[in-house]
Amino acid sequence: MRLLIINNLASGYQDGAIFDFVRVMAKDGDEVVVRSTDGTSDLRTFLTDANQFDLVVASGGDGTVATVCYALAYTNTPVLPFPSGTANLLALNLDLPNEVHALAKLARTGKMLDFDLGEFEIQGGKYGFGIMAGAGYDATIMKGAKPAKRHLGPLAYFGAAATNLTPQHSRFLMTLDGVSVESEGVGVLIVNFSKIQFDMSVTHTNEPRNGMLDVVVLKAPNAIGLLPTVGAVLLDRDGSFPDRPDLEIHRVREATIVADPPLFTQYDGEVTELTTPFTVRVLPRAVKMVVSESGYKLFADVPLAQQHIQA
């Protein structure tokens, strides 16, 4: 087996678990290539020969995994997300194990599925995201959480939210699949996978293989106004509490978001210094990922939306 590992040295707790994975996984005759970056080297340059490997392991946080997946979109090169970040939301959504022996087994015997990616376009640049992108309150929280993530892990996001109770309120002019829609609130999320920290789901469904994205407007006037929504999310563990107070949700293939005043943006936890406007579009079933048995059961039967079946 030929294995290419893309290793972000700056991600998460820097515990070196990826090297334990190599030790456990490697067998006689295998070739394992590890290419590392601390953020200085562009990891996309590590993937020019990825099609010569049986599997690419993306070791890092969600931003690292998204960058690898976007670079390999529509190449049919399988990717195993290795959870080395602090939140590891993609691994959570795919129900991947954290233990290196279980991940090593998946590398050889795991099932695979093709998943959608989001493409985030802003000020002439294009970036891929797997979980969600957005502008406004979510970007503010992620920026505030960054200094404490290594010490507090996912709790850093709640700390950042607690210290940003009055986020900027904006008016949104959105073009959703060619239709103009006006709204307002403290932020906009573009959702592919819907689960976030502590197994909470932003939207009622989690359908990252349907060829669509969910545009979610956070309509509350301030952070306190979002508390009923958080309560609904916490209650909706068995699918019996679908309402999301103060969330306006649209399902689209492409969207352009303009905010007045402009808001800072993020994609898969990568906080940018760029502000709205931005455009997002779905790349239907663009990347092949290794999944666990339970992950396969969750997503194997998700159908493509009718628009893409006809296309």
C-alpha angles and dihedrals in degrees: 000000000000112000127186116198120196105199124193104203092193097056127109123322095341092227096152094238091146090067090052086052091054092049092050097040103044118098135178112300095015122134116211119186118190119196115184136195133181090196095280096091118058104241090208087074088061092064104060091105097034092121088069091066130076093223139008116214113203108204114190141055128318092278091056093048092047092052091051093046093048092050089052097043113145093359093108088229108144119235128203111200107220108201105231099137131086102256102022092189095168091057088048092052093046091046090234119170121247096212116099096224091055091046091049089054091050090052089064105029108017122124121244135221134180113241134192121252129201122230115213116199121188134157093347097312128107125208135174127232132187104187110027146315128205153148134241125014097016092053090048091052093048092049091049093047096051099087093051102038096096092053102034103027114198091354088072089074092057090048090052091049092051091055094048104057096144107049123176113283115216142178115239129212105192129185105204114187088330096314120114115229127177124206142143140218145109097294152346126234126197106205130201102152108026106202119100134174120331092019094289119150121216093203128032094246131047108208111152093160100055098091093244139097128215118231107206121191115201096217101180115115091231142358094274088059089061093062094092088053091051089050091052091050091051091050095047098080097119099036095256098111106055099157117108109193114213094011119116109197130194127176114219147157094217134012138179117203124200119181130195109229095026119248133211117251142219139185122202091341095310103128113209132200087227125104136208142316102082138152127221131189135177123246100205115227091339101154133047112221134184112242137186122249090259091047090052090053091050097053112017094092098045104122127217114254114264093251092064094042089058093044 
